[in-house]
Amino acid sequence: MKEQHPLQDDAPHSFSPQDCLVALMMAVSASDEDIRTAELVKIQSAVQMLPIFAGYDEDRLKIVSQTVFDLFEQEDGLDALFGLIREGLPERLFETGYALACDVAAADGTLEEAELRLLEEIRYELNIDRLHAAAIERGARARHLS
């Protein structure tokens, strides 16, 4: 029997905590309607390297990404996405989600207006303290300076 990661959820129509983190990263990448290679590399690297993704089935990346794209095509899709994220992401991982989203936004060296608006929305939806958000954003900028 395959050992399951303790955070994964078997419910077919909900997101596991890791799915939620991937969804946040993909949403930021897709927010400006231009998914850049640097952003995709950042997402792939996070999934392969970070302990929170240990045991995560990388085949889920395509499923979660398609869900994000489908939701972005709907009128209330962003609200639906945040509903899935609030349902599947434990509060203790809210700052992790925001940090990963910031890393993806900063990965290509530019922050588009749409990315900034989505990061603001993520801060609001995940109730990220303003001071904590500023520190997370500064760290992302520092890691992606060229």
C-alpha positions as CSV (number, residue, x, y, z in Angstrom):
1,M,0.0,0.0,0.0
2,K,1.4,3.4,-1.0
3,E,2.1,5.7,1.9
4,Q,0.2,8.9,1.6
5,H,1.5,12.3,2.5
6,P,-0.2,13.4,5.8
7,L,-1.6,16.6,4.3
8,Q,-3.1,15.0,1.2
9,D,-6.8,14.7,1.0
10,D,-8.6,11.9,-0.9
11,A,-11.7,13.9,-1.7
12,P,-11.9,14.0,-5.5
13,H,-13.5,17.5,-5.9
14,S,-11.5,19.4,-3.3
15,F,-7.9,20.6,-3.2
16,S,-5.3,19.2,-0.9
17,P,-3.1,21.8,0.9
18,Q,-0.4,21.2,-1.7
19,D,-2.9,21.6,-4.6
20,C,-3.9,25.0,-3.0
21,L,-0.3,26.1,-3.0
22,V,0.1,25.1,-6.6
23,A,-3.2,26.9,-7.5
24,L,-1.9,30.1,-5.9
25,M,1.3,29.9,-7.8
26,M,-0.4,29.1,-11.1
27,A,-3.0,31.9,-10.6
28,V,-0.3,34.5,-10.1
29,S,1.5,33.2,-13.2
30,A,-1.7,33.3,-15.3
31,S,-3.0,36.6,-13.9
32,D,-1.3,38.7,-16.6
33,E,-2.4,36.3,-19.3
34,D,1.3,35.6,-20.1
35,I,2.7,32.5,-18.4
36,R,6.4,32.9,-18.6
37,T,9.0,30.1,-18.6
38,A,10.7,31.6,-15.5
39,E,7.4,31.4,-13.6
40,L,6.9,27.7,-14.6
41,V,10.4,26.8,-13.7
42,K,9.8,28.5,-10.3
43,I,6.6,26.5,-9.7
44,Q,8.2,23.2,-10.8
45,S,11.3,23.9,-8.6
46,A,9.1,24.6,-5.6
47,V,7.2,21.4,-6.0
48,Q,10.3,19.3,-6.5
49,M,12.4,20.9,-3.7
50,L,10.2,22.2,-0.8
51,P,9.4,19.8,2.1
52,I,5.7,20.8,2.0
53,F,5.5,19.0,-1.4
54,A,7.2,15.8,-0.2
55,G,5.2,12.9,-1.6
56,Y,3.1,15.2,-3.8
57,D,2.0,13.6,-7.1
58,E,3.4,15.9,-9.7
59,D,0.7,14.7,-12.2
60,R,-1.6,16.9,-10.1
61,L,0.2,20.0,-11.5
62,K,-1.6,19.7,-14.8
63,I,-5.0,19.0,-13.1
64,V,-4.7,22.0,-10.7
65,S,-3.4,24.3,-13.5
66,Q,-6.3,23.4,-15.7
67,T,-8.7,24.1,-12.9
68,V,-7.2,27.5,-12.4
69,F,-7.4,28.3,-16.1
70,D,-11.0,27.1,-16.3
71,L,-12.0,29.2,-13.3
72,F,-10.2,32.3,-14.7
73,E,-12.6,32.0,-17.8
74,Q,-15.7,32.2,-15.5
75,E,-17.2,35.5,-14.3
76,D,-16.9,34.6,-10.6
77,G,-14.0,32.3,-11.1
78,L,-11.6,34.1,-8.8
79,D,-14.1,33.9,-6.0
80,A,-14.5,30.2,-6.7
81,L,-10.8,29.7,-6.6
82,F,-10.4,31.4,-3.3
83,G,-13.3,29.3,-2.0
84,L,-11.4,26.1,-2.9
85,I,-8.2,27.5,-1.3
86,R,-9.9,28.6,1.9
87,E,-11.5,25.1,2.1
88,G,-8.3,23.2,1.4
89,L,-5.4,25.3,2.8
90,P,-4.9,25.2,6.6
91,E,-4.4,28.7,8.1
92,R,-0.9,27.7,9.2
93,L,0.1,27.6,5.5
94,F,-1.5,31.0,4.5
95,E,1.9,32.8,4.7
96,T,3.6,29.9,2.8
97,G,1.0,30.3,0.0
98,Y,1.6,34.0,-0.1
99,A,5.4,33.6,-0.2
100,L,5.2,31.1,-3.0
101,A,2.9,33.4,-5.0
102,C,5.3,36.3,-4.5
103,D,8.2,34.1,-5.6
104,V,6.4,33.2,-8.8
105,A,5.4,36.9,-9.4
106,A,9.1,37.9,-9.0
107,A,10.6,35.0,-10.9
108,D,10.7,36.8,-14.3
109,G,12.1,40.1,-12.9
110,T,9.0,42.2,-13.6
111,L,5.7,42.6,-11.7
112,E,2.8,43.3,-14.0
113,E,-0.2,45.3,-12.8
114,A,-2.4,42.2,-12.9
115,E,0.1,40.2,-10.8
116,L,0.2,43.0,-8.2
117,R,-3.6,43.1,-8.1
118,L,-3.8,39.4,-7.6
119,L,-1.2,39.5,-4.8
120,E,-3.2,42.2,-3.1
121,E,-6.3,40.0,-3.4
122,I,-4.4,36.9,-2.0
123,R,-3.2,39.1,1.0
124,Y,-6.8,40.0,1.7
125,E,-8.3,36.6,1.2
126,L,-5.7,34.9,3.3
127,N,-5.7,37.7,5.9
128,I,-1.9,38.2,5.7
129,D,-0.8,40.8,8.2
130,R,0.5,43.9,6.4
131,L,3.9,43.8,8.1
132,H,4.3,40.1,7.4
133,A,3.3,40.6,3.8
134,A,6.0,43.4,3.4
135,A,8.7,41.1,4.8
136,I,7.6,38.2,2.5
137,E,7.5,40.6,-0.5
138,R,11.0,42.0,0.3
139,G,12.4,38.5,0.6
140,A,11.0,37.5,-2.8
141,R,12.5,40.7,-4.4
142,A,15.9,39.9,-2.8
143,R,15.9,36.3,-4.1
144,H,15.1,37.4,-7.6
145,L,17.4,40.4,-8.2
146,S,19.6,40.0,-11.2
